[in-house]
Amino acid sequence: MTKESVDILIEGGKATAAPPLGPALGPLGVNIGQVVIDINKKTESFKGMQVPVKVTVDSDTKKYDISIGTPPASALIKKEAGIAKGASNPKTEKVADLSIEQIIKIAKMKEDSLLGKNLKEKIKEIIGTCQAMGVLVGGEHAHKAIDTVNSGKYDEEIRTEKTEMSVEDTKKIEEERKKLQEDLKVKRDEYIAAGKQVLSSIENKSSSEKRKKLEDADIPAPIINELVPPEKDEKKN
């Protein structure tokens, strides 16, 4: 019995028979349309994300097996949080807030690739990723949320593997996300105004000198790059 496989990256729920999937499956003699339907069923929950998919085909019987990988934890966190990216400076910026139910959901989706011995340990791994992205958990900074998990506050949710939120909690999380995004915009405008004020006093200085002055004024790197783009030599370094 010979088996052949096709590894491909597709957007969740949006596989088609068009290249690259169709041409890769064609020589294997399977029903491409049915494979596409099966892939989309299996990846529906990953809409908007790139998902690794492996199709293994028995060359004799033409039976196939579809295994689905999972996107990185950071991608799942962004999807649950409704954000396009994490914070540029996680220590000072908070871009969203996730409930413990959402964290449990992500931990279960990544279950096979996490190192923790049990769900509680895996949940703390996901919270660690939240910390690196500037995402709150249950209204707390991630490091504090890990202490809360250790205290046993969420033991019942973890025991029952609760992943659904009430309508009220969903609304609360969305309101918190909007507030955090508004706060970020205000802070960004303040940094830009402060940066422009610094630059107005050193108009004749070189780019590197301007960037140094902005750094000394504690302007975040993304704002510095926007106000004074790095020169080619600086980008290489």
Backbone torsions as a table, in degrees:
resi	resn	phi	psi	omega
1	MET	NA	120.5	179.8
2	THR	-105.2	136.8	178.1
3	LYS	-120.6	139.6	175.9
4	GLU	-123.9	150.4	-177.5
5	SER	-134.5	153.9	176.9
6	VAL	-124.7	124.4	176.3
7	ASP	-106.9	131.3	-175.0
8	ILE	-151.0	155.4	177.1
9	LEU	-111.1	121.9	-179.2
10	ILE	-131.8	160.7	174.5
11	GLU	-78.0	131.5	-176.2
12	GLY	-49.6	126.5	177.2
13	GLY	76.2	5.6	-174.6
14	LYS	-128.4	28.6	175.7
15	ALA	-67.0	145.8	176.8
16	THR	-137.7	169.5	178.0
17	ALA	-80.4	-1.8	179.0
18	ALA	-73.1	166.7	176.6
19	PRO	-57.6	145.9	7.7
20	PRO	-93.1	-8.7	-172.8
21	LEU	-69.0	-51.7	-176.5
22	GLY	-54.9	-54.8	-179.7
23	PRO	-61.1	-30.8	179.7
24	ALA	-71.8	-33.9	-179.3
25	LEU	-84.1	-26.7	-175.6
26	GLY	-47.9	-51.9	-177.8
27	PRO	-65.3	-14.3	-176.3
28	LEU	-86.6	-8.9	173.7
29	GLY	75.0	22.2	178.8
30	VAL	-95.0	166.4	175.2
31	ASN	-76.6	97.9	-173.6
32	ILE	-59.5	-42.6	-179.6
33	GLY	-58.3	-42.0	-179.5
34	GLN	-70.0	-38.1	177.5
35	VAL	-61.3	-43.1	179.3
36	VAL	-60.5	-45.0	179.2
37	ILE	-59.8	-44.7	-178.1
38	ASP	-66.1	-39.5	178.1
39	ILE	-63.1	-44.3	-178.1
40	ASN	-65.3	-34.4	176.0
41	LYS	-64.3	-43.7	-176.2
42	LYS	-73.1	-23.9	-176.2
43	THR	-108.9	8.2	-176.2
44	GLU	-56.0	-36.3	-177.0
45	SER	-73.7	-7.0	-179.5
46	PHE	-106.4	26.3	-178.9
47	LYS	-54.5	136.9	179.0
48	GLY	86.2	-0.9	-179.3
49	MET	-125.1	150.6	175.5
50	GLN	-80.3	127.7	-174.7
51	VAL	-123.5	130.2	175.3
52	PRO	-75.1	129.1	-178.0
53	VAL	-126.7	137.1	176.5
54	LYS	-123.1	123.4	177.4
55	VAL	-109.0	117.5	179.3
56	THR	-108.2	126.1	-173.5
57	VAL	-118.4	133.1	172.7
58	ASP	-80.1	116.5	-174.9
59	SER	-62.1	-28.1	-177.9
60	ASP	-83.8	-48.8	-174.6
61	THR	-93.3	-16.5	-176.1
62	LYS	67.1	13.6	173.5
63	LYS	-74.9	148.2	-176.7
64	TYR	-133.8	157.2	177.3
65	ASP	-127.5	137.2	-179.5
66	ILE	-114.8	121.3	175.0
67	SER	-113.7	136.2	-175.5
68	ILE	-111.2	125.2	171.9
69	GLY	-81.6	179.8	177.0
70	THR	-122.3	147.3	176.6
71	PRO	-62.0	165.7	176.5
72	PRO	-58.1	153.4	179.2
73	ALA	-55.2	-36.9	-178.8
74	SER	-61.9	-37.2	179.2
75	ALA	-68.1	-39.3	178.6
76	LEU	-67.4	-37.8	178.2
77	ILE	-63.9	-44.5	179.7
78	LYS	-61.9	-39.4	179.7
79	LYS	-65.1	-47.3	180.0
80	GLU	-63.6	-35.5	-177.2
81	ALA	-82.3	-15.3	-178.8
82	GLY	71.2	35.6	-179.3
83	ILE	-123.4	156.9	-179.3
84	ALA	-86.9	-27.0	-179.1
85	LYS	-157.6	163.7	177.4
86	GLY	-79.6	-178.7	-179.1
87	ALA	-70.7	144.0	176.4
88	SER	-73.5	-27.1	175.5
89	ASN	-134.7	87.8	-174.2
90	PRO	-58.4	-24.1	-178.4
91	LYS	-70.1	-31.9	-175.8
92	THR	-114.1	-16.9	-177.5
93	GLU	-113.5	137.9	175.0
94	LYS	-123.5	121.8	-171.0
95	VAL	-102.7	-17.0	-178.1
96	ALA	-165.7	172.7	179.9
97	ASP	-136.4	127.3	177.9
98	LEU	-111.4	146.4	176.3
99	SER	-82.3	164.0	177.4
100	ILE	-63.6	-31.0	177.5
101	GLU	-62.5	-40.4	179.1
102	GLN	-68.3	-36.8	178.0
103	ILE	-65.8	-42.3	177.8
104	ILE	-61.4	-42.1	179.6
105	LYS	-58.9	-46.1	-179.4
106	ILE	-66.5	-42.7	-179.5
107	ALA	-61.3	-37.6	179.1
108	LYS	-70.6	-36.5	178.7
109	MET	-66.6	-31.8	-178.6
110	LYS	-101.1	11.4	-171.3
111	GLU	-47.5	-45.9	-174.3
112	ASP	-71.8	-19.7	-176.0
113	SER	-107.6	2.0	178.2
114	LEU	-92.6	157.0	-173.1
115	LEU	-90.6	-20.3	-176.2
116	GLY	-56.9	147.9	-178.2
117	LYS	-78.2	-20.7	179.7
118	ASN	-145.0	175.1	-175.3
119	LEU	-61.9	-37.4	-179.4
120	LYS	-61.2	-43.4	179.1
121	GLU	-66.7	-37.3	179.9
122	LYS	-68.8	-35.9	176.9
123	ILE	-61.2	-40.0	179.6
124	LYS	-67.8	-30.3	174.3
125	GLU	-63.3	-44.3	179.5
126	ILE	-65.1	-39.7	177.9
127	ILE	-63.3	-35.1	176.1
128	GLY	-61.3	-38.6	176.7
129	THR	-66.7	-38.0	176.4
130	CYS	-58.4	-39.6	-179.7
131	GLN	-61.0	-41.0	-179.1
132	ALA	-71.4	-14.1	-177.4
133	MET	-106.8	-3.0	-177.9
134	GLY	74.6	34.7	179.9
135	VAL	-109.9	127.1	177.0
136	LEU	-76.4	160.2	175.4
137	VAL	-131.1	117.4	-178.2
138	GLY	61.3	30.1	179.8
139	GLY	81.3	3.1	-178.0
140	GLU	-114.0	153.6	170.7
141	HIS	-60.7	147.3	-171.8
142	ALA	-55.6	-42.8	-178.9
143	HIS	-63.0	-34.4	176.2
144	LYS	-71.8	-36.9	179.4
145	ALA	-62.7	-34.7	177.3
146	ILE	-64.9	-40.6	175.6
147	ASP	-61.0	-38.4	-179.9
148	THR	-66.2	-40.9	176.0
149	VAL	-61.3	-44.9	179.9
150	ASN	-62.7	-29.9	-178.2
151	SER	-71.7	-15.5	178.9
152	GLY	96.1	3.7	-177.4
153	LYS	-58.4	-35.6	-175.8
154	TYR	-102.4	15.5	-175.1
155	ASP	-57.8	-38.2	-178.0
156	GLU	-69.1	-43.3	177.4
157	GLU	-61.2	-39.9	-179.5
158	ILE	-69.8	-42.0	-179.3
159	ARG	-60.4	-41.3	-178.2
160	THR	-90.1	0.4	-179.3
161	GLU	52.5	47.9	-177.4
162	LYS	-70.4	124.2	-179.7
163	THR	-124.7	-4.9	-179.6
164	GLU	-100.1	138.7	177.3
165	MET	-106.0	154.3	174.7
166	SER	-71.7	162.3	178.2
167	VAL	-59.2	-39.4	-179.1
168	GLU	-64.7	-44.4	179.8
169	ASP	-66.6	-38.2	178.1
170	THR	-61.7	-43.2	179.1
171	LYS	-64.1	-40.8	-179.1
172	LYS	-64.1	-42.5	179.4
173	ILE	-63.5	-41.8	180.0
174	GLU	-65.4	-40.7	178.0
175	GLU	-63.9	-39.8	179.1
176	GLU	-65.9	-40.0	177.9
177	ARG	-60.6	-45.9	-180.0
178	LYS	-61.7	-41.1	180.0
179	LYS	-64.6	-42.6	178.8
180	LEU	-63.6	-40.3	178.7
181	GLN	-65.7	-39.1	177.5
182	GLU	-65.3	-41.4	178.0
183	ASP	-62.3	-39.4	178.5
184	LEU	-62.8	-40.7	-179.4
185	LYS	-64.4	-42.8	178.3
186	VAL	-61.0	-45.7	-179.1
187	LYS	-64.5	-39.5	178.9
188	ARG	-62.4	-45.8	179.7
189	ASP	-61.2	-37.3	179.1
190	GLU	-65.9	-42.5	179.2
191	TYR	-64.4	-41.2	179.8
192	ILE	-64.2	-42.9	179.4
193	ALA	-63.1	-43.2	179.9
194	ALA	-66.2	-39.6	179.2
195	GLY	-64.4	-43.0	179.6
196	LYS	-64.3	-34.7	178.6
197	GLN	-66.0	-41.3	177.1
198	VAL	-61.9	-45.3	-176.7
199	LEU	-66.9	-30.5	-178.1
200	SER	-64.1	-21.8	-178.3
201	SER	-94.9	-4.3	-178.0
202	ILE	-135.5	41.8	-174.5
203	GLU	-58.2	-33.3	-174.6
204	ASN	-91.4	4.8	-179.3
205	LYS	-81.5	162.7	178.3
206	SER	-73.4	165.0	179.8
207	SER	-58.8	-43.0	-178.7
208	SER	-64.1	-37.6	178.2
209	GLU	-68.3	-39.3	178.4
210	LYS	-63.5	-44.1	-179.5
211	ARG	-63.2	-38.8	178.2
212	LYS	-63.4	-41.9	179.0
213	LYS	-63.8	-39.8	178.7
214	LEU	-66.5	-39.3	176.5
215	GLU	-61.9	-43.3	179.4
216	ASP	-62.9	-26.8	179.3
217	ALA	-87.9	7.9	178.5
218	ASP	63.7	32.4	173.5
219	ILE	-80.1	130.4	-178.6
220	PRO	-59.9	148.1	-176.7
221	ALA	-54.0	-43.9	179.7
222	PRO	-60.4	-35.5	179.0
223	ILE	-71.4	-39.4	177.3
224	ILE	-60.1	-45.0	180.0
225	ASN	-62.9	-30.7	179.1
226	GLU	-74.8	-42.4	-177.1
227	LEU	-77.2	-39.5	179.9
228	VAL	-136.1	86.9	-178.3
229	PRO	-54.9	138.3	178.9
230	PRO	-63.8	144.3	178.0
231	GLU	-74.4	165.4	-174.3
232	LYS	-55.2	-44.0	-178.5
233	ASP	-63.7	-35.3	179.9
234	GLU	-69.4	-38.1	179.9
235	LYS	-61.7	-39.8	-178.9
236	LYS	-65.2	-37.0	180.0
237	ASN	-76.1	NA	NA
